[in-house]
Amino acid sequence: MSTEHLLGDLGAVLEALMGTADEPRQEAEKHLRTLTIDRPAEVLLLLAQIGAQGVGGFQLDHRLLTLILLKRLAFKPVPGLFLNSTAQHATAPFDVIRETTRGRIETVLCAGLKDEMDTRMRKGLGSCAAGWAQESSIRHRPLLPLPPVLLELTTSPHPFHRFTPFQLLDMTPTLLVDSVSDPLPAAQLAQVLLAGLNDPSVDVRVEAMKAVRSVLMEGVTGKEREEIGSELVNHAFQSLPRLPLNLLSHALVPLVDLSSVHPNLYLPSLPTILPYLLSIISPPGDLPPHQFSPYPQSSLSIEEWEEIANPATEIILSLCELRPTQLQNWESGRVGRELVGLLIGRQVASFDVDCQDWLDTTNLDEEDEDYPVFGEEALDRLAISLGGTTVLPALSNQVQSLVTQQDWRCRYSALVAISAVAEGCLEELQPRIKDVLTIISPTAKDSHPRVRYAFLQCIGTLCADCEGTMQKDYANDVMEVCLALLEDPITRVRTHSAACLTNFFQDIEIESFSSHLEPLVRTLLNQFHAGPLYLQEQVLATIYIANVALGAMESFIPYYRDIMDLIIHILTTATDETQQKLQGRAMECASLTGSAVGKAVFSGDAVRIAQLMITIQNSLQPDDRRSGYLMDAWTSLCQTLGNDFEPFLPQVVPPLLKAASYKPIQPDALLSSFEESIPDMDDSLIASNTAEMDEKVQAFENLTLYAFTMRGKFQPWLMKSMELSLEGLVDKYSEDVREAAAFLVPGLLQVAKDAKVWNDNPNNLIEVFQRVINAITKESDSSFVALLYKSFADSLHVVALSLPTNLSNHLINTTTAHLRDFHSARVDREAQSEYMDEADREIYLEEQENENSALDQIDKAMEMILKYDESLKDKVGSVQDLRLETRRRGLKDDYEEI
């Protein structure tokens, strides 16, 4: 094929890919794949020439597409393209073409970076060149022509030229280290970045911010970061006020990333950083006359302001979380004092005064995307990081004034602020609960429904977070106010009162509650009959939570009949699609109520409930909301009924086996998926996020419960379940599946033992242990290695037999190999300890903690082997010696006990 003909072919492909019709696009993808297999060198070179040099006279969009194609096509294995025709492993075109062709392509790209004048094309060229440099570096082939071009462009009189080096450093932060024969010293690299931060062009300055972030996070050693990092951060913040407001958020986001990993770099510049960030967090809007902060309100629109305030707040919160002592000490706690008021002011400013949409909402399952959750979450994080000593005084000053304001938003925001900080300020808050209740109690009768709603939210949070204080000391007060608000004229308030009670019942003593039980049940049942649907769903949830909390003391038995009759009625008649969740809640309520009142009371209704559940199960449609509730309800019934659950196993287990058998379909990725913002992802990561995979995990977990509960009676499903569990140990799509499968294996061995089905056929046991040991051999993740050793030890404990010698030796050899790997890694960490910064050290300590768990489980597994085969004493002893030596090595944590 001539070059001219290939150019024409690629032109047709580009036209089709730029079009909207699916069939021509798919044909173009197939044709491009064929061309790449037949002539990889010519295709890649021509794509580079079209994109970087404008060969063929194509339009700008077509040229940009060729650069995307070049970056994505060159390094991705193409089925049918082989480096070795005998092995026939799919190979990336880059790995097939000659080195001279690679060099020609790189020359073309570098020439384009020097000569291209269109700013949009330059960004595309920079992205393509960065991708080429990254992939070349992975292959230990530095892209030597690029760094000189990069350094040359930093001195160009054209800002669009100076922009490109920082774009490349952002995307490939090790470019001036990996792709040069003589790495650029850190001080010189810092000067390049400082020049960018002080560039006359605002676009260059913003891109330099991104480059600073990437270089400090990935492009230098820990020691070099200490040498240049703080100065770069200081200059970055000095340049922020000189940026236009519409670009400020783009400059702040990289600094967010850096603060969350290397907070020490910010500490020398706190006097510069914090006042500036606090000032730009001050919200805009029509705020009531209240002093939220000492800063003037922003003049931006709320949407424009959030683009700036969100990253600014995130930087402060990251520093508070990672360096709380330094942030608390700065100007005697000024950050906490001012940030509390700023965040509450943000909350007030974020609300629309009109609440009609909130009142009209009927589907509470749909998340309110307009709700201003950022301020509440930020207050929670601030309280957890700085604690009540700093946060509570500032909050108290705000709340006492806000609850008396005429604007309902002030009263609402004061209440949700208390809710937000409760967990983090628990130690200081508990002694002051009475004062808090005195301040907020008037809002229970507030004229505005959203304030009454927030009052319930606050009470519910205090019940959940204050370790039983509310239930012990204020049970009567909570019950009286919740019962009153269960009859509020606004349905959403009534619903939230029922929801508040679910938190109250989490830690309740019957003695402090008994007098309210009868009016509560009566009121809840009345509210159910009054509707609407979302209130009915919440009533059922409150009833079953109350049942679980109190049923063990038989307190609910007098009301059992009314509740169970209601549940049976729902399961029989609620057949509309909109009532799927109601039916699900009814199944949940029935099974947990049965568990609470006990088998003796529940057994008379259990068969009827199970029959209705079978009917529902047989009518399930794809994506039916009842399926998850159904699976949970069956497990609760099983736990309550014990052996009497056996007749229902044929209905329950087969669907679980089907769900556990699911295997993700591997799609043939289309070449048209060239969006630059989406990185290549491993199929396993994609598969692990599907609903089917979630159901698979839940199926394994439920099979484990049935196996351990029903034991020998589970035998009809033993072989299929065991095969699925052994396959699940090495599932490549989901860590959760592997974990659930590991727990299932010993349960199934208990089934086999109790049913006495494998007694005469030890080969089944041998295969189980062989495959568990094989999984241990293949696994490299230390946390899952620990889980596999636990599965092995638990399994051996169940069978209580010695393993065949070859299996024991296999495990001992595998264990020795794992220990040597752990030992080597820990010795390396010791050697690198003095060069680690704090962030790196934390990461390595976490890895080491996972290794410690594995070492503990290895110890238990070796003890179990020795228990049943003393002839292995010497070999196990050698393993234990190596384990102890490994445990002694590595980084030392102040809290670690060897």
Beta strands, then each sheet from edge to edge (+ up, - down):
strand 1: 78-82
strand 2: 90-91
sheet 1: 1+ 2-
end
